[in-house]
Amino acid sequence: MKSSKNQIETKVLKSSLGEIFFAEDFFQYGSAGNIRLTLFRLENEGILQRLAQGIYLKPKKDSLLGTIYPTIDEIAKQIAKRDKARIAPTGVLALYLLGLTTQIPLKAVYLTDGSQREIKIGNRTIQFKKTVPKSFAIKDELLHLIVQAFKEIGQKNVTDEFLNQIHPSVLQLNNVVVQKQLKYAPVWIQKIINNLYTTR
């Protein structure tokens, strides 16, 4: 029988560079105390890097760039997968993911049907805001981002410049998605997207 320490080390060493681990991933190998000590030792040896409490990264290094960190969105998706929860980007994060702003938000806000909480990753924060199931009626990721971008800007602040910026993203939408899922967006957003979608 391998010791819990050896089992944890084997799992980590066999994994890919850039992989994210949670302390819970190792619960089958021993007590919480043993796991914490082993992860702490692997961190000191530079094999793992602690991103936040209970969240670790097997760092991928580049000779010029140094450690290549996963994006906040990748980390949030891993947390959601672990928690078996749905998440959806909102606010400035939606604008950033659509390429409508180059400013990486220091606070990435997601709607979730899981637990409400905040997780600090370095100088940035991931906030999961509890929402109603209706918020996930739009299942298409791109359409959701577009709708959230309009909500963040607000109806009164939609300019021609913003419409020109978001137009290419709207044209990427699948026709079936527009027909079946757009109806879950606010009416004013439906009208604008329909107009942009038919203007090629």
MOVENZI-V274210 format. One record per residue. RES is the residue in one letter. SS is DSSP state (~ for helix, > for strand, _ for the rest). PSI is psi in radians with two decimals (NA if undefined). OMEGA is omega in radians with two decimals (999 if undefined). Layout:
res=RES ss=SS psi=PSI omega=OMEGA
res=RES ss=SS psi=PSI omega=OMEGA
This chain:
res=M ss=_ psi=2.23 omega=3.07
res=K ss=_ psi=2.55 omega=3.06
res=S ss=_ psi=2.81 omega=3.14
res=S ss=~ psi=-0.63 omega=3.13
res=K ss=~ psi=-0.84 omega=-3.14
res=N ss=~ psi=-0.69 omega=-3.13
res=Q ss=~ psi=-0.73 omega=3.12
res=I ss=~ psi=-0.81 omega=-3.14
res=E ss=~ psi=-0.77 omega=-3.13
res=T ss=~ psi=-0.79 omega=-3.14
res=K ss=~ psi=-0.77 omega=-3.12
res=V ss=~ psi=-0.81 omega=-3.08
res=L ss=~ psi=-0.52 omega=3.14
res=K ss=~ psi=-0.23 omega=-3.06
res=S ss=_ psi=2.94 omega=3.14
res=S ss=_ psi=2.67 omega=3.03
res=L ss=_ psi=2.46 omega=-3.12
res=G ss=_ psi=-0.03 omega=-3.12
res=E ss=_ psi=2.51 omega=3.12
res=I ss=> psi=2.36 omega=3.10
res=F ss=> psi=2.62 omega=2.99
res=F ss=> psi=2.60 omega=3.13
res=A ss=~ psi=-0.60 omega=-3.11
res=E ss=~ psi=-0.38 omega=-3.14
res=D ss=~ psi=-0.31 omega=-3.04
res=F ss=~ psi=0.13 omega=-3.06
res=F ss=~ psi=-0.51 omega=-3.12
res=Q ss=~ psi=-0.23 omega=-3.02
res=Y ss=~ psi=-0.09 omega=3.13
res=G ss=_ psi=-2.96 omega=-3.09
res=S ss=_ psi=2.80 omega=3.14
res=A ss=~ psi=-0.66 omega=-3.13
res=G ss=~ psi=-0.81 omega=3.13
res=N ss=~ psi=-0.72 omega=-3.13
res=I ss=~ psi=-0.80 omega=-3.12
res=R ss=~ psi=-0.75 omega=-3.14
res=L ss=~ psi=-0.74 omega=-3.13
res=T ss=~ psi=-0.76 omega=3.13
res=L ss=~ psi=-0.65 omega=3.11
res=F ss=~ psi=-0.72 omega=3.13
res=R ss=~ psi=-0.74 omega=3.12
res=L ss=~ psi=-0.57 omega=3.09
res=E ss=~ psi=-0.76 omega=3.13
res=N ss=~ psi=-0.53 omega=-3.14
res=E ss=_ psi=-0.07 omega=3.12
res=G ss=_ psi=0.14 omega=-3.14
res=I ss=_ psi=-0.62 omega=3.08
res=L ss=_ psi=2.73 omega=3.04
res=Q ss=> psi=2.30 omega=-3.10
res=R ss=> psi=2.13 omega=3.11
res=L ss=> psi=-0.66 omega=3.14
res=A ss=> psi=3.08 omega=-3.13
res=Q ss=_ psi=2.09 omega=3.10
res=G ss=_ psi=0.09 omega=-3.13
res=I ss=> psi=2.18 omega=-3.06
res=Y ss=> psi=2.72 omega=3.13
res=L ss=> psi=2.35 omega=2.93
res=K ss=_ psi=1.77 omega=-2.91
res=P ss=_ psi=2.45 omega=3.04
res=K ss=> psi=2.18 omega=-3.04
res=K ss=> psi=2.50 omega=3.09
res=D ss=> psi=2.42 omega=-3.06
res=S ss=_ psi=-0.52 omega=-3.14
res=L ss=_ psi=-0.75 omega=-3.01
res=L ss=_ psi=-0.24 omega=-3.06
res=G ss=> psi=-2.55 omega=-3.14
res=T ss=> psi=2.26 omega=3.09
res=I ss=> psi=1.96 omega=-3.09
res=Y ss=_ psi=2.58 omega=3.01
res=P ss=_ psi=2.71 omega=3.10
res=T ss=_ psi=2.82 omega=3.09
res=I ss=~ psi=-0.66 omega=-3.14
res=D ss=~ psi=-0.71 omega=3.11
res=E ss=~ psi=-0.72 omega=3.12
res=I ss=~ psi=-0.77 omega=-3.14
res=A ss=~ psi=-0.72 omega=3.14
res=K ss=~ psi=-0.63 omega=3.09
res=Q ss=~ psi=-0.70 omega=3.11
res=I ss=~ psi=-0.75 omega=3.14
res=A ss=~ psi=-0.70 omega=3.13
res=K ss=~ psi=-0.75 omega=3.11
res=R ss=~ psi=-0.76 omega=-3.07
res=D ss=~ psi=-0.05 omega=-3.08
res=K ss=_ psi=0.75 omega=-3.12
res=A ss=_ psi=2.69 omega=3.03
res=R ss=_ psi=2.48 omega=3.06
res=I ss=> psi=2.75 omega=3.12
res=A ss=> psi=2.18 omega=-3.13
res=P ss=> psi=2.61 omega=-3.13
res=T ss=_ psi=2.99 omega=3.04
res=G ss=_ psi=-2.50 omega=-3.09
res=V ss=~ psi=-0.53 omega=3.13
res=L ss=~ psi=-0.70 omega=3.11
res=A ss=~ psi=-0.74 omega=3.10
res=L ss=~ psi=-0.74 omega=-3.12
res=Y ss=~ psi=-0.78 omega=-3.11
res=L ss=~ psi=-0.44 omega=3.09
res=L ss=_ psi=-0.09 omega=-3.12
res=G ss=_ psi=0.33 omega=-3.12
res=L ss=_ psi=-0.18 omega=3.02
res=T ss=_ psi=2.56 omega=3.11
res=T ss=_ psi=-0.08 omega=-3.10
res=Q ss=_ psi=2.02 omega=3.11
res=I ss=_ psi=2.09 omega=-3.10
res=P ss=_ psi=2.35 omega=3.10
res=L ss=_ psi=-0.48 omega=3.06
res=K ss=> psi=1.97 omega=3.10
res=A ss=> psi=2.05 omega=-3.05
res=V ss=> psi=2.24 omega=3.12
res=Y ss=> psi=2.44 omega=2.93
res=L ss=> psi=2.55 omega=3.13
res=T ss=> psi=2.68 omega=2.98
res=D ss=_ psi=0.18 omega=3.06
res=G ss=_ psi=-2.60 omega=-3.10
res=S ss=_ psi=2.49 omega=3.05
res=Q ss=_ psi=2.24 omega=3.13
res=R ss=> psi=2.99 omega=3.05
res=E ss=> psi=2.43 omega=3.11
res=I ss=> psi=2.20 omega=-3.13
res=K ss=> psi=2.18 omega=3.09
res=I ss=> psi=1.77 omega=-3.07
res=G ss=_ psi=-2.20 omega=-3.14
res=N ss=_ psi=0.16 omega=-3.14
res=R ss=> psi=2.86 omega=-3.08
res=T ss=> psi=2.41 omega=2.97
res=I ss=> psi=2.14 omega=3.12
res=Q ss=> psi=2.18 omega=3.06
res=F ss=> psi=2.05 omega=-3.13
res=K ss=> psi=2.12 omega=3.14
res=K ss=> psi=2.34 omega=-3.13
res=T ss=_ psi=3.04 omega=-3.13
res=V ss=_ psi=2.68 omega=-3.13
res=P ss=~ psi=-0.51 omega=-3.12
res=K ss=~ psi=-0.49 omega=-3.12
res=S ss=~ psi=-0.29 omega=-3.13
res=F ss=~ psi=0.30 omega=3.13
res=A ss=_ psi=-0.63 omega=3.06
res=I ss=_ psi=1.85 omega=-3.05
res=K ss=_ psi=-0.39 omega=-3.14
res=D ss=_ psi=2.18 omega=-3.04
res=E ss=~ psi=-0.76 omega=-3.11
res=L ss=~ psi=-0.78 omega=3.12
res=L ss=~ psi=-0.72 omega=3.12
res=H ss=~ psi=-0.81 omega=-3.13
res=L ss=~ psi=-0.73 omega=-3.13
res=I ss=~ psi=-0.78 omega=3.13
res=V ss=~ psi=-0.75 omega=3.14
res=Q ss=~ psi=-0.60 omega=3.10
res=A ss=~ psi=-0.76 omega=3.10
res=F ss=~ psi=-0.71 omega=3.14
res=K ss=~ psi=-0.69 omega=-3.13
res=E ss=~ psi=-0.71 omega=3.14
res=I ss=~ psi=-0.73 omega=-3.11
res=G ss=_ psi=2.50 omega=-3.04
res=Q ss=~ psi=-0.72 omega=-3.06
res=K ss=~ psi=-0.27 omega=-3.06
res=N ss=~ psi=0.19 omega=3.12
res=V ss=_ psi=1.95 omega=-3.12
res=T ss=_ psi=2.92 omega=3.06
res=D ss=~ psi=-0.64 omega=3.14
res=E ss=~ psi=-0.77 omega=3.13
res=F ss=~ psi=-0.74 omega=3.13
res=L ss=~ psi=-0.69 omega=3.10
res=N ss=~ psi=-0.62 omega=3.14
res=Q ss=~ psi=-0.72 omega=-3.03
res=I ss=~ psi=-0.27 omega=-3.08
res=H ss=~ psi=-0.84 omega=3.13
res=P ss=~ psi=-0.64 omega=3.12
res=S ss=~ psi=-0.72 omega=3.13
res=V ss=~ psi=-0.70 omega=-3.12
res=L ss=~ psi=-0.31 omega=3.11
res=Q ss=_ psi=-0.19 omega=-3.10
res=L ss=_ psi=2.52 omega=3.06
res=N ss=_ psi=2.41 omega=-3.09
res=N ss=~ psi=-0.70 omega=3.14
res=V ss=~ psi=-0.67 omega=3.11
res=V ss=~ psi=-0.80 omega=3.14
res=V ss=~ psi=-0.76 omega=-3.10
res=Q ss=~ psi=-0.68 omega=-2.98
res=K ss=~ psi=-0.44 omega=-3.02
res=Q ss=~ psi=-0.38 omega=-3.10
res=L ss=~ psi=-0.47 omega=-3.11
res=K ss=~ psi=-0.29 omega=3.14
res=Y ss=~ psi=-0.09 omega=3.10
res=A ss=_ psi=2.77 omega=3.04
res=P ss=_ psi=2.58 omega=-3.04
res=V ss=~ psi=-0.74 omega=-3.10
res=W ss=~ psi=-0.59 omega=3.11
res=I ss=~ psi=-0.68 omega=3.09
res=Q ss=~ psi=-0.82 omega=-3.08
res=K ss=~ psi=-0.78 omega=-3.11
res=I ss=~ psi=-0.80 omega=-3.11
res=I ss=~ psi=-0.75 omega=3.10
res=N ss=~ psi=-0.74 omega=-3.14
res=N ss=~ psi=-0.79 omega=3.13
res=L ss=~ psi=-0.63 omega=-3.08
res=Y ss=~ psi=-0.55 omega=-3.12
res=T ss=_ psi=-0.07 omega=3.12
res=T ss=_ psi=1.80 omega=-3.08
res=R ss=_ psi=NA omega=999
